[in-house]
Amino acid sequence: MDVTRAYILLLTDPGTSGAVVEEVSRIPGVTSALPVTGPYDVVLEVEARSVSDINRRVLPQVQRVQGVARTLTCPVIRIS
């Protein structure tokens, strides 16, 4: 089975990035959650069966986490 990967960039409310990292790490499909500096505060690596599964199953759970202000989903593509 092929796995679809994506990076989800999170903008968090001030002072919440640590708690957000802990909470989103528990969501099924999230393989990595890292705090970063720059225009976004947290970067997630996620896996699912399809982009549609990411959008229907993973992303809504991420967006419900207290402290998540905005998300940007970047699906990984194959160039060949």
mmCIF file of the N, C-alpha and C atoms, coordinates in Angstrom:
data_MODEL
# 
_entry.id   MODEL 
# 
loop_
_atom_site.group_PDB 
_atom_site.id 
_atom_site.type_symbol 
_atom_site.label_atom_id 
_atom_site.label_alt_id 
_atom_site.label_comp_id 
_atom_site.label_asym_id 
_atom_site.label_entity_id 
_atom_site.label_seq_id 
_atom_site.pdbx_PDB_ins_code 
_atom_site.Cartn_x 
_atom_site.Cartn_y 
_atom_site.Cartn_z 
_atom_site.occupancy 
_atom_site.B_iso_or_equiv 
_atom_site.pdbx_formal_charge 
_atom_site.auth_seq_id 
_atom_site.auth_comp_id 
_atom_site.auth_asym_id 
_atom_site.auth_atom_id 
_atom_site.pdbx_PDB_model_num 
ATOM 1   N N  . MET A 1 1  ? 0.838   -1.175 0.000   1.00 0.00 ? 1  MET A N  1 
ATOM 2   C CA . MET A 1 1  ? 0.000   0.000  0.000   1.00 0.00 ? 1  MET A CA 1 
ATOM 3   C C  . MET A 1 1  ? 0.886   1.242  0.000   1.00 0.00 ? 1  MET A C  1 
ATOM 4   N N  . ASP A 1 2  ? 0.583   2.173  -0.885  1.00 0.00 ? 2  ASP A N  1 
ATOM 5   C CA . ASP A 1 2  ? 1.292   3.450  -0.903  1.00 0.00 ? 2  ASP A CA 1 
ATOM 6   C C  . ASP A 1 2  ? 0.812   4.319  0.241   1.00 0.00 ? 2  ASP A C  1 
ATOM 7   N N  . VAL A 1 3  ? 1.709   5.087  0.777   1.00 0.00 ? 3  VAL A N  1 
ATOM 8   C CA . VAL A 1 3  ? 1.397   6.012  1.862   1.00 0.00 ? 3  VAL A CA 1 
ATOM 9   C C  . VAL A 1 3  ? 1.547   7.422  1.325   1.00 0.00 ? 3  VAL A C  1 
ATOM 10  N N  . THR A 1 4  ? 0.589   8.265  1.627   1.00 0.00 ? 4  THR A N  1 
ATOM 11  C CA . THR A 1 4  ? 0.671   9.674  1.270   1.00 0.00 ? 4  THR A CA 1 
ATOM 12  C C  . THR A 1 4  ? 1.196   10.434 2.472   1.00 0.00 ? 4  THR A C  1 
ATOM 13  N N  . ARG A 1 5  ? 2.189   11.258 2.226   1.00 0.00 ? 5  ARG A N  1 
ATOM 14  C CA . ARG A 1 5  ? 2.769   12.074 3.289   1.00 0.00 ? 5  ARG A CA 1 
ATOM 15  C C  . ARG A 1 5  ? 2.469   13.535 3.018   1.00 0.00 ? 5  ARG A C  1 
ATOM 16  N N  . ALA A 1 6  ? 2.414   14.295 4.102   1.00 0.00 ? 6  ALA A N  1 
ATOM 17  C CA . ALA A 1 6  ? 2.249   15.744 3.991   1.00 0.00 ? 6  ALA A CA 1 
ATOM 18  C C  . ALA A 1 6  ? 2.909   16.398 5.184   1.00 0.00 ? 6  ALA A C  1 
ATOM 19  N N  . TYR A 1 7  ? 3.245   17.649 4.999   1.00 0.00 ? 7  TYR A N  1 
ATOM 20  C CA . TYR A 1 7  ? 3.699   18.485 6.096   1.00 0.00 ? 7  TYR A CA 1 
ATOM 21  C C  . TYR A 1 7  ? 2.586   19.473 6.387   1.00 0.00 ? 7  TYR A C  1 
ATOM 22  N N  . ILE A 1 8  ? 2.260   19.611 7.656   1.00 0.00 ? 8  ILE A N  1 
ATOM 23  C CA . ILE A 1 8  ? 1.263   20.589 8.068   1.00 0.00 ? 8  ILE A CA 1 
ATOM 24  C C  . ILE A 1 8  ? 1.981   21.618 8.926   1.00 0.00 ? 8  ILE A C  1 
ATOM 25  N N  . LEU A 1 9  ? 1.951   22.859 8.475   1.00 0.00 ? 9  LEU A N  1 
ATOM 26  C CA . LEU A 1 9  ? 2.588   23.957 9.186   1.00 0.00 ? 9  LEU A CA 1 
ATOM 27  C C  . LEU A 1 9  ? 1.537   24.606 10.077  1.00 0.00 ? 9  LEU A C  1 
ATOM 28  N N  . LEU A 1 10 ? 1.892   24.804 11.340  1.00 0.00 ? 10 LEU A N  1 
ATOM 29  C CA . LEU A 1 10 ? 0.937   25.352 12.298  1.00 0.00 ? 10 LEU A CA 1 
ATOM 30  C C  . LEU A 1 10 ? 1.394   26.711 12.800  1.00 0.00 ? 10 LEU A C  1 
ATOM 31  N N  . LEU A 1 11 ? 0.480   27.639 12.819  1.00 0.00 ? 11 LEU A N  1 
ATOM 32  C CA . LEU A 1 11 ? 0.662   28.903 13.515  1.00 0.00 ? 11 LEU A CA 1 
ATOM 33  C C  . LEU A 1 11 ? -0.113  28.757 14.811  1.00 0.00 ? 11 LEU A C  1 
ATOM 34  N N  . THR A 1 12 ? 0.558   28.988 15.933  1.00 0.00 ? 12 THR A N  1 
ATOM 35  C CA . THR A 1 12 ? -0.094  28.797 17.228  1.00 0.00 ? 12 THR A CA 1 
ATOM 36  C C  . THR A 1 12 ? -0.279  30.126 17.939  1.00 0.00 ? 12 THR A C  1 
ATOM 37  N N  . ASP A 1 13 ? -1.191  30.123 18.887  1.00 0.00 ? 13 ASP A N  1 
ATOM 38  C CA . ASP A 1 13 ? -1.377  31.293 19.736  1.00 0.00 ? 13 ASP A CA 1 
ATOM 39  C C  . ASP A 1 13 ? -0.114  31.478 20.581  1.00 0.00 ? 13 ASP A C  1 
ATOM 40  N N  . PRO A 1 14 ? 0.221   32.716 20.936  1.00 0.00 ? 14 PRO A N  1 
ATOM 41  C CA . PRO A 1 14 ? 1.430   32.964 21.727  1.00 0.00 ? 14 PRO A CA 1 
ATOM 42  C C  . PRO A 1 14 ? 1.486   32.108 23.003  1.00 0.00 ? 14 PRO A C  1 
ATOM 43  N N  . GLY A 1 15 ? 2.638   31.501 23.217  1.00 0.00 ? 15 GLY A N  1 
ATOM 44  C CA . GLY A 1 15 ? 2.871   30.725 24.428  1.00 0.00 ? 15 GLY A CA 1 
ATOM 45  C C  . GLY A 1 15 ? 2.280   29.328 24.445  1.00 0.00 ? 15 GLY A C  1 
ATOM 46  N N  . THR A 1 16 ? 1.726   28.863 23.313  1.00 0.00 ? 16 THR A N  1 
ATOM 47  C CA . THR A 1 16 ? 1.060   27.556 23.314  1.00 0.00 ? 16 THR A CA 1 
ATOM 48  C C  . THR A 1 16 ? 1.784   26.483 22.507  1.00 0.00 ? 16 THR A C  1 
ATOM 49  N N  . SER A 1 17 ? 2.887   26.812 21.848  1.00 0.00 ? 17 SER A N  1 
ATOM 50  C CA . SER A 1 17 ? 3.486   25.835 20.933  1.00 0.00 ? 17 SER A CA 1 
ATOM 51  C C  . SER A 1 17 ? 3.920   24.547 21.635  1.00 0.00 ? 17 SER A C  1 
ATOM 52  N N  . GLY A 1 18 ? 4.439   24.624 22.846  1.00 0.00 ? 18 GLY A N  1 
ATOM 53  C CA . GLY A 1 18 ? 4.835   23.401 23.558  1.00 0.00 ? 18 GLY A CA 1 
ATOM 54  C C  . GLY A 1 18 ? 3.663   22.485 23.826  1.00 0.00 ? 18 GLY A C  1 
ATOM 55  N N  . ALA A 1 19 ? 2.568   23.044 24.314  1.00 0.00 ? 19 ALA A N  1 
ATOM 56  C CA . ALA A 1 19 ? 1.364   22.248 24.574  1.00 0.00 ? 19 ALA A CA 1 
ATOM 57  C C  . ALA A 1 19 ? 0.776   21.707 23.279  1.00 0.00 ? 19 ALA A C  1 
ATOM 58  N N  . VAL A 1 20 ? 0.830   22.502 22.216  1.00 0.00 ? 20 VAL A N  1 
ATOM 59  C CA . VAL A 1 20 ? 0.307   22.047 20.919  1.00 0.00 ? 20 VAL A CA 1 
ATOM 60  C C  . VAL A 1 20 ? 1.117   20.858 20.423  1.00 0.00 ? 20 VAL A C  1 
ATOM 61  N N  . VAL A 1 21 ? 2.449   20.930 20.514  1.00 0.00 ? 21 VAL A N  1 
ATOM 62  C CA . VAL A 1 21 ? 3.300   19.812 20.073  1.00 0.00 ? 21 VAL A CA 1 
ATOM 63  C C  . VAL A 1 21 ? 2.928   18.544 20.824  1.00 0.00 ? 21 VAL A C  1 
ATOM 64  N N  . GLU A 1 22 ? 2.763   18.642 22.125  1.00 0.00 ? 22 GLU A N  1 
ATOM 65  C CA . GLU A 1 22 ? 2.406   17.458 22.918  1.00 0.00 ? 22 GLU A CA 1 
ATOM 66  C C  . GLU A 1 22 ? 1.062   16.881 22.481  1.00 0.00 ? 22 GLU A C  1 
ATOM 67  N N  . GLU A 1 23 ? 0.082   17.736 22.281  1.00 0.00 ? 23 GLU A N  1 
ATOM 68  C CA . GLU A 1 23 ? -1.268  17.280 21.942  1.00 0.00 ? 23 GLU A CA 1 
ATOM 69  C C  . GLU A 1 23 ? -1.335  16.684 20.532  1.00 0.00 ? 23 GLU A C  1 
ATOM 70  N N  . VAL A 1 24 ? -0.767  17.362 19.548  1.00 0.00 ? 24 VAL A N  1 
ATOM 71  C CA . VAL A 1 24 ? -0.871  16.861 18.177  1.00 0.00 ? 24 VAL A CA 1 
ATOM 72  C C  . VAL A 1 24 ? -0.056  15.594 17.980  1.00 0.00 ? 24 VAL A C  1 
ATOM 73  N N  . SER A 1 25 ? 0.967   15.381 18.803  1.00 0.00 ? 25 SER A N  1 
ATOM 74  C CA . SER A 1 25 ? 1.769   14.160 18.694  1.00 0.00 ? 25 SER A CA 1 
ATOM 75  C C  . SER A 1 25 ? 0.944   12.902 18.949  1.00 0.00 ? 25 SER A C  1 
ATOM 76  N N  . ARG A 1 26 ? -0.160  13.047 19.658  1.00 0.00 ? 26 ARG A N  1 
ATOM 77  C CA . ARG A 1 26 ? -1.028  11.899 19.987  1.00 0.00 ? 26 ARG A CA 1 
ATOM 78  C C  . ARG A 1 26 ? -2.046  11.577 18.890  1.00 0.00 ? 26 ARG A C  1 
ATOM 79  N N  . ILE A 1 27 ? -2.151  12.410 17.887  1.00 0.00 ? 27 ILE A N  1 
ATOM 80  C CA . ILE A 1 27 ? -3.158  12.216 16.845  1.00 0.00 ? 27 ILE A CA 1 
ATOM 81  C C  . ILE A 1 27 ? -2.701  11.115 15.897  1.00 0.00 ? 27 ILE A C  1 
ATOM 82  N N  . PRO A 1 28 ? -3.561  10.121 15.640  1.00 0.00 ? 28 PRO A N  1 
ATOM 83  C CA . PRO A 1 28 ? -3.192  9.073  14.681  1.00 0.00 ? 28 PRO A CA 1 
ATOM 84  C C  . PRO A 1 28 ? -2.883  9.677  13.310  1.00 0.00 ? 28 PRO A C  1 
ATOM 85  N N  . GLY A 1 29 ? -1.777  9.244  12.732  1.00 0.00 ? 29 GLY A N  1 
ATOM 86  C CA . GLY A 1 29 ? -1.352  9.759  11.437  1.00 0.00 ? 29 GLY A CA 1 
ATOM 87  C C  . GLY A 1 29 ? -0.239  10.774 11.542  1.00 0.00 ? 29 GLY A C  1 
ATOM 88  N N  . VAL A 1 30 ? -0.073  11.386 12.705  1.00 0.00 ? 30 VAL A N  1 
ATOM 89  C CA . VAL A 1 30 ? 1.031   12.334 12.908  1.00 0.00 ? 30 VAL A CA 1 
ATOM 90  C C  . VAL A 1 30 ? 2.274   11.520 13.252  1.00 0.00 ? 30 VAL A C  1 
ATOM 91  N N  . THR A 1 31 ? 3.288   11.604 12.397  1.00 0.00 ? 31 THR A N  1 
ATOM 92  C CA . THR A 1 31 ? 4.514   10.834 12.619  1.00 0.00 ? 31 THR A CA 1 
ATOM 93  C C  . THR A 1 31 ? 5.608   11.669 13.272  1.00 0.00 ? 31 THR A C  1 
ATOM 94  N N  . SER A 1 32 ? 5.483   12.999 13.194  1.00 0.00 ? 32 SER A N  1 
ATOM 95  C CA . SER A 1 32 ? 6.471   13.884 13.796  1.00 0.00 ? 32 SER A CA 1 
ATOM 96  C C  . SER A 1 32 ? 5.838   15.243 14.050  1.00 0.00 ? 32 SER A C  1 
ATOM 97  N N  . ALA A 1 33 ? 6.166   15.843 15.191  1.00 0.00 ? 33 ALA A N  1 
ATOM 98  C CA . ALA A 1 33 ? 5.695   17.190 15.524  1.00 0.00 ? 33 ALA A CA 1 
ATOM 99  C C  . ALA A 1 33 ? 6.873   17.941 16.126  1.00 0.00 ? 33 ALA A C  1 
ATOM 100 N N  . LEU A 1 34 ? 7.302   18.989 15.437  1.00 0.00 ? 34 LEU A N  1 
ATOM 101 C CA . LEU A 1 34 ? 8.506   19.707 15.856  1.00 0.00 ? 34 LEU A CA 1 
ATOM 102 C C  . LEU A 1 34 ? 8.244   21.204 15.967  1.00 0.00 ? 34 LEU A C  1 
ATOM 103 N N  . PRO A 1 35 ? 8.686   21.820 17.068  1.00 0.00 ? 35 PRO A N  1 
ATOM 104 C CA . PRO A 1 35 ? 8.622   23.274 17.145  1.00 0.00 ? 35 PRO A CA 1 
ATOM 105 C C  . PRO A 1 35 ? 9.714   23.866 16.248  1.00 0.00 ? 35 PRO A C  1 
ATOM 106 N N  . VAL A 1 36 ? 9.399   24.960 15.573  1.00 0.00 ? 36 VAL A N  1 
ATOM 107 C CA . VAL A 1 36 ? 10.354  25.604 14.669  1.00 0.00 ? 36 VAL A CA 1 
ATOM 108 C C  . VAL A 1 36 ? 10.296  27.116 14.860  1.00 0.00 ? 36 VAL A C  1 
ATOM 109 N N  . THR A 1 37 ? 11.273  27.797 14.298  1.00 0.00 ? 37 THR A N  1 
ATOM 110 C CA . THR A 1 37 ? 11.237  29.253 14.278  1.00 0.00 ? 37 THR A CA 1 
ATOM 111 C C  . THR A 1 37 ? 10.916  29.702 12.861  1.00 0.00 ? 37 THR A C  1 
ATOM 112 N N  . GLY A 1 38 ? 10.446  30.914 12.737  1.00 0.00 ? 38 GLY A N  1 
ATOM 113 C CA . GLY A 1 38 ? 10.090  31.447 11.425  1.00 0.00 ? 38 GLY A CA 1 
ATOM 114 C C  . GLY A 1 38 ? 8.632   31.834 11.413  1.00 0.00 ? 38 GLY A C  1 
ATOM 115 N N  . PRO A 1 39 ? 8.024   31.877 10.228  1.00 0.00 ? 39 PRO A N  1 
ATOM 116 C CA . PRO A 1 39 ? 6.637   32.325 10.142  1.00 0.00 ? 39 PRO A CA 1 
ATOM 117 C C  . PRO A 1 39 ? 5.634   31.344 10.762  1.00 0.00 ? 39 PRO A C  1 
ATOM 118 N N  . TYR A 1 40 ? 6.026   30.083 10.929  1.00 0.00 ? 40 TYR A N  1 
ATOM 119 C CA . TYR A 1 40 ? 5.174   29.091 11.580  1.00 0.00 ? 40 TYR A CA 1 
ATOM 120 C C  . TYR A 1 40 ? 5.852   28.630 12.858  1.00 0.00 ? 40 TYR A C  1 
ATOM 121 N N  . ASP A 1 41 ? 5.069   28.038 13.753  1.00 0.00 ? 41 ASP A N  1 
ATOM 122 C CA . ASP A 1 41 ? 5.566   27.656 15.069  1.00 0.00 ? 41 ASP A CA 1 
ATOM 123 C C  . ASP A 1 41 ? 5.812   26.161 15.239  1.00 0.00 ? 41 ASP A C  1 
ATOM 124 N N  . VAL A 1 42 ? 5.068   25.346 14.494  1.00 0.00 ? 42 VAL A N  1 
ATOM 125 C CA . VAL A 1 42 ? 5.167   23.886 14.609  1.00 0.00 ? 42 VAL A CA 1 
ATOM 126 C C  . VAL A 1 42 ? 5.049   23.295 13.202  1.00 0.00 ? 42 VAL A C  1 
ATOM 127 N N  . VAL A 1 43 ? 5.845   22.266 12.926  1.00 0.00 ? 43 VAL A N  1 
ATOM 128 C CA . VAL A 1 43 ? 5.747   21.529 11.668  1.00 0.00 ? 43 VAL A CA 1 
ATOM 129 C C  . VAL A 1 43 ? 5.399   20.081 12.003  1.00 0.00 ? 43 VAL A C  1 
ATOM 130 N N  . LEU A 1 44 ? 4.350   19.585 11.359  1.00 0.00 ? 44 LEU A N  1 
ATOM 131 C CA . LEU A 1 44 ? 3.949   18.182 11.515  1.00 0.00 ? 44 LEU A CA 1 
ATOM 132 C C  . LEU A 1 44 ? 4.285   17.419 10.248  1.00 0.00 ? 44 LEU A C  1 
ATOM 133 N N  . GLU A 1 45 ? 4.732   16.189 10.396  1.00 0.00 ? 45 GLU A N  1 
ATOM 134 C CA . GLU A 1 45 ? 4.784   15.260 9.280   1.00 0.00 ? 45 GLU A CA 1 
ATOM 135 C C  . GLU A 1 45 ? 3.661   14.267 9.535   1.00 0.00 ? 45 GLU A C  1 
ATOM 136 N N  . VAL A 1 46 ? 2.828   14.067 8.529   1.00 0.00 ? 46 VAL A N  1 
ATOM 137 C CA . VAL A 1 46 ? 1.687   13.170 8.689   1.00 0.00 ? 46 VAL A CA 1 
ATOM 138 C C  . VAL A 1 46 ? 1.663   12.153 7.556   1.00 0.00 ? 46 VAL A C  1 
ATOM 139 N N  . GLU A 1 47 ? 1.025   11.011 7.825   1.00 0.00 ? 47 GLU A N  1 
ATOM 140 C CA . GLU A 1 47 ? 0.863   9.952  6.830   1.00 0.00 ? 47 GLU A CA 1 
ATOM 141 C C  . GLU A 1 47 ? -0.570  9.460  6.862   1.00 0.00 ? 47 GLU A C  1 
ATOM 142 N N  . ALA A 1 48 ? -1.079  9.131  5.679   1.00 0.00 ? 48 ALA A N  1 
ATOM 143 C CA . ALA A 1 48 ? -2.408  8.542  5.542   1.00 0.00 ? 48 ALA A CA 1 
ATOM 144 C C  . ALA A 1 48 ? -2.450  7.816  4.206   1.00 0.00 ? 48 ALA A C  1 
ATOM 145 N N  . ARG A 1 49 ? -3.583  7.225  3.902   1.00 0.00 ? 49 ARG A N  1 
ATOM 146 C CA . ARG A 1 49 ? -3.724  6.479  2.653   1.00 0.00 ? 49 ARG A CA 1 
ATOM 147 C C  . ARG A 1 49 ? -3.820  7.394  1.445   1.00 0.00 ? 49 ARG A C  1 
ATOM 148 N N  . SER A 1 50 ? -4.322  8.619  1.654   1.00 0.00 ? 50 SER A N  1 
ATOM 149 C CA . SER A 1 50 ? -4.498  9.557  0.539   1.00 0.00 ? 50 SER A CA 1 
ATOM 150 C C  . SER A 1 50 ? -4.550  10.984 1.082   1.00 0.00 ? 50 SER A C  1 
ATOM 151 N N  . VAL A 1 51 ? -4.449  11.947 0.193   1.00 0.00 ? 51 VAL A N  1 
ATOM 152 C CA . VAL A 1 51 ? -4.602  13.344 0.590   1.00 0.00 ? 51 VAL A CA 1 
ATOM 153 C C  . VAL A 1 51 ? -5.994  13.558 1.166   1.00 0.00 ? 51 VAL A C  1 
ATOM 154 N N  . SER A 1 52 ? -6.969  12.892 0.578   1.00 0.00 ? 52 SER A N  1 
ATOM 155 C CA . SER A 1 52 ? -8.336  12.992 1.078   1.00 0.00 ? 52 SER A CA 1 
ATOM 156 C C  . SER A 1 52 ? -8.429  12.512 2.525   1.00 0.00 ? 52 SER A C  1 
ATOM 157 N N  . ASP A 1 53 ? -7.751  11.419 2.855   1.00 0.00 ? 53 ASP A N  1 
ATOM 158 C CA . ASP A 1 53 ? -7.738  10.925 4.239   1.00 0.00 ? 53 ASP A CA 1 
ATOM 159 C C  . ASP A 1 53 ? -7.067  11.919 5.180   1.00 0.00 ? 53 ASP A C  1 
ATOM 160 N N  . ILE A 1 54 ? -6.007  12.548 4.714   1.00 0.00 ? 54 ILE A N  1 
ATOM 161 C CA . ILE A 1 54 ? -5.372  13.578 5.540   1.00 0.00 ? 54 ILE A CA 1 
ATOM 162 C C  . ILE A 1 54 ? -6.359  14.698 5.809   1.00 0.00 ? 54 ILE A C  1 
ATOM 163 N N  . ASN A 1 55 ? -7.046  15.144 4.766   1.00 0.00 ? 55 ASN A N  1 
ATOM 164 C CA . ASN A 1 55 ? -8.000  16.250 4.908   1.00 0.00 ? 55 ASN A CA 1 
ATOM 165 C C  . ASN A 1 55 ? -9.231  15.887 5.731   1.00 0.00 ? 55 ASN A C  1 
ATOM 166 N N  . ARG A 1 56 ? -9.649  14.636 5.689   1.00 0.00 ? 56 ARG A N  1 
ATOM 167 C CA . ARG A 1 56 ? -10.870 14.235 6.404   1.00 0.00 ? 56 ARG A CA 1 
ATOM 168 C C  . ARG A 1 56 ? -10.606 13.698 7.806   1.00 0.00 ? 56 ARG A C  1 
ATOM 169 N N  . ARG A 1 57 ? -9.443  13.089 8.027   1.00 0.00 ? 57 ARG A N  1 
ATOM 170 C CA . ARG A 1 57 ? -9.216  12.398 9.298   1.00 0.00 ? 57 ARG A CA 1 
ATOM 171 C C  . ARG A 1 57 ? -8.175  13.060 10.190  1.00 0.00 ? 57 ARG A C  1 
ATOM 172 N N  . VAL A 1 58 ? -7.087  13.515 9.599   1.00 0.00 ? 58 VAL A N  1 
ATOM 173 C CA . VAL A 1 58 ? -6.004  14.062 10.410  1.00 0.00 ? 58 VAL A CA 1 
ATOM 174 C C  . VAL A 1 58 ? -6.190  15.561 10.638  1.00 0.00 ? 58 VAL A C  1 
ATOM 175 N N  . LEU A 1 59 ? -6.373  16.309 9.570   1.00 0.00 ? 59 LEU A N  1 
ATOM 176 C CA . LEU A 1 59 ? -6.430  17.759 9.669   1.00 0.00 ? 59 LEU A CA 1 
ATOM 177 C C  . LEU A 1 59 ? -7.513  18.282 10.612  1.00 0.00 ? 59 LEU A C  1 
ATOM 178 N N  . PRO A 1 60 ? -8.734  17.756 10.577  1.00 0.00 ? 60 PRO A N  1 
ATOM 179 C CA . PRO A 1 60 ? -9.747  18.266 11.523  1.00 0.00 ? 60 PRO A CA 1 
ATOM 180 C C  . PRO A 1 60 ? -9.345  18.077 12.985  1.00 0.00 ? 60 PRO A C  1 
ATOM 181 N N  . GLN A 1 61 ? -8.678  16.984 13.294  1.00 0.00 ? 61 GLN A N  1 
ATOM 182 C CA . GLN A 1 61 ? -8.232  16.767 14.674  1.00 0.00 ? 61 GLN A CA 1 
ATOM 183 C C  . GLN A 1 61 ? -7.147  17.769 15.063  1.00 0.00 ? 61 GLN A C  1 
ATOM 184 N N  . VAL A 1 62 ? -6.251  18.059 14.128  1.00 0.00 ? 62 VAL A N  1 
ATOM 185 C CA . VAL A 1 62 ? -5.207  19.047 14.375  1.00 0.00 ? 62 VAL A CA 1 
ATOM 186 C C  . VAL A 1 62 ? -5.835  20.417 14.617  1.00 0.00 ? 62 VAL A C  1 
ATOM 187 N N  . GLN A 1 63 ? -6.788  20.784 13.786  1.00 0.00 ? 63 GLN A N  1 
ATOM 188 C CA . GLN A 1 63 ? -7.404  22.112 13.883  1.00 0.00 ? 63 GLN A CA 1 
ATOM 189 C C  . GLN A 1 63 ? -8.213  22.292 15.163  1.00 0.00 ? 63 GLN A C  1 
ATOM 190 N N  . ARG A 1 64 ? -8.648  21.209 15.783  1.00 0.00 ? 64 ARG A N  1 
ATOM 191 C CA . ARG A 1 64 ? -9.406  21.289 17.037  1.00 0.00 ? 64 ARG A CA 1 
ATOM 192 C C  . ARG A 1 64 ? -8.530  21.460 18.274  1.00 0.00 ? 64 ARG A C  1 
ATOM 193 N N  . VAL A 1 65 ? -7.228  21.278 18.127  1.00 0.00 ? 65 VAL A N  1 
ATOM 194 C CA . VAL A 1 65 ? -6.328  21.398 19.273  1.00 0.00 ? 65 VAL A CA 1 
ATOM 195 C C  . VAL A 1 65 ? -6.295  22.860 19.731  1.00 0.00 ? 65 VAL A C  1 
ATOM 196 N N  . GLN A 1 66 ? -6.502  23.055 21.028  1.00 0.00 ? 66 GLN A N  1 
ATOM 197 C CA . GLN A 1 66 ? -6.466  24.400 21.585  1.00 0.00 ? 66 GLN A CA 1 
ATOM 198 C C  . GLN A 1 66 ? -5.082  25.011 21.382  1.00 0.00 ? 66 GLN A C  1 
ATOM 199 N N  . GLY A 1 67 ? -5.058  26.217 20.849  1.00 0.00 ? 67 GLY A N  1 
ATOM 200 C CA . GLY A 1 67 ? -3.810  26.917 20.582  1.00 0.00 ? 67 GLY A CA 1 
ATOM 201 C C  . GLY A 1 67 ? -3.433  26.954 19.115  1.00 0.00 ? 67 GLY A C  1 
ATOM 202 N N  . VAL A 1 68 ? -4.058  26.102 18.290  1.00 0.00 ? 68 VAL A N  1 
ATOM 203 C CA . VAL A 1 68 ? -3.789  26.122 16.850  1.00 0.00 ? 68 VAL A CA 1 
ATOM 204 C C  . VAL A 1 68 ? -4.619  27.247 16.231  1.00 0.00 ? 68 VAL A C  1 
ATOM 205 N N  . ALA A 1 69 ? -3.926  28.237 15.673  1.00 0.00 ? 69 ALA A N  1 
ATOM 206 C CA . ALA A 1 69 ? -4.608  29.387 15.081  1.00 0.00 ? 69 ALA A CA 1 
ATOM 207 C C  . ALA A 1 69 ? -4.813  29.227 13.577  1.00 0.00 ? 69 ALA A C  1 
ATOM 208 N N  . ARG A 1 70 ? -3.855  28.591 12.902  1.00 0.00 ? 70 ARG A N  1 
ATOM 209 C CA . ARG A 1 70 ? -3.941  28.453 11.441  1.00 0.00 ? 70 ARG A CA 1 
ATOM 210 C C  . ARG A 1 70 ? -3.096  27.271 10.996  1.00 0.00 ? 70 ARG A C  1 
ATOM 211 N N  . THR A 1 71 ? -3.509  26.647 9.899   1.00 0.00 ? 71 THR A N  1 
ATOM 212 C CA . THR A 1 71 ? -2.743  25.527 9.346   1.00 0.00 ? 71 THR A CA 1 
ATOM 213 C C  . THR A 1 71 ? -2.502  25.742 7.854   1.00 0.00 ? 71 THR A C  1 
ATOM 214 N N  . LEU A 1 72 ? -1.427  25.155 7.367   1.00 0.00 ? 72 LEU A N  1 
ATOM 215 C CA . LEU A 1 72 ? -1.133  25.112 5.936   1.00 0.00 ? 72 LEU A CA 1 
ATOM 216 C C  . LEU A 1 72 ? -0.662  23.699 5.638   1.00 0.00 ? 72 LEU A C  1 
ATOM 217 N N  . THR A 1 73 ? -1.385  22.994 4.775   1.00 0.00 ? 73 THR A N  1 
ATOM 218 C CA . THR A 1 73 ? -1.063  21.605 4.459   1.00 0.00 ? 73 THR A CA 1 
ATOM 219 C C  . THR A 1 73 ? -0.292  21.546 3.141   1.00 0.00 ? 73 THR A C  1 
ATOM 220 N N  . CYS A 1 74 ? 0.839   20.854 3.173   1.00 0.00 ? 74 CYS A N  1 
ATOM 221 C CA . CYS A 1 74 ? 1.720   20.727 2.013   1.00 0.00 ? 74 CYS A CA 1 
ATOM 222 C C  . CYS A 1 74 ? 1.916   19.245 1.688   1.00 0.00 ? 74 CYS A C  1 
ATOM 223 N N  . PRO A 1 75 ? 1.088   18.678 0.785   1.00 0.00 ? 75 PRO A N  1 
ATOM 224 C CA . PRO A 1 75 ? 1.275   17.270 0.435   1.00 0.00 ? 75 PRO A CA 1 
ATOM 225 C C  . PRO A 1 75 ? 2.620   17.055 -0.272  1.00 0.00 ? 75 PRO A C  1 
ATOM 226 N N  . VAL A 1 76 ? 3.246   15.936 0.038   1.00 0.00 ? 76 VAL A N  1 
ATOM 227 C CA . VAL A 1 76 ? 4.507   15.560 -0.629  1.00 0.00 ? 76 VAL A CA 1 
ATOM 228 C C  . VAL A 1 76 ? 4.146   14.933 -1.963  1.00 0.00 ? 76 VAL A C  1 
ATOM 229 N N  . ILE A 1 77 ? 4.837   15.355 -3.031  1.00 0.00 ? 77 ILE A N  1 
ATOM 230 C CA . ILE A 1 77 ? 4.566   14.817 -4.360  1.00 0.00 ? 77 ILE A CA 1 
ATOM 231 C C  . ILE A 1 77 ? 5.778   14.051 -4.869  1.00 0.00 ? 77 ILE A C  1 
ATOM 232 N N  . ARG A 1 78 ? 5.544   13.220 -5.838  1.00 0.00 ? 78 ARG A N  1 
ATOM 233 C CA . ARG A 1 78 ? 6.638   12.491 -6.490  1.00 0.00 ? 78 ARG A CA 1 
ATOM 234 C C  . ARG A 1 78 ? 6.935   13.170 -7.832  1.00 0.00 ? 78 ARG A C  1 
ATOM 235 N N  . ILE A 1 79 ? 8.196   13.451 -8.036  1.00 0.00 ? 79 ILE A N  1 
ATOM 236 C CA . ILE A 1 79 ? 8.610   14.013 -9.321  1.00 0.00 ? 79 ILE A CA 1 
ATOM 237 C C  . ILE A 1 79 ? 9.504   12.980 -9.996  1.00 0.00 ? 79 ILE A C  1 
ATOM 238 N N  . SER A 1 80 ? 8.988   12.437 -11.095 1.00 0.00 ? 80 SER A N  1 
ATOM 239 C CA . SER A 1 80 ? 9.807   11.433 -11.799 1.00 0.00 ? 80 SER A CA 1 
ATOM 240 C C  . SER A 1 80 ? 9.512   11.461 -13.271 1.00 0.00 ? 80 SER A C  1 
# 
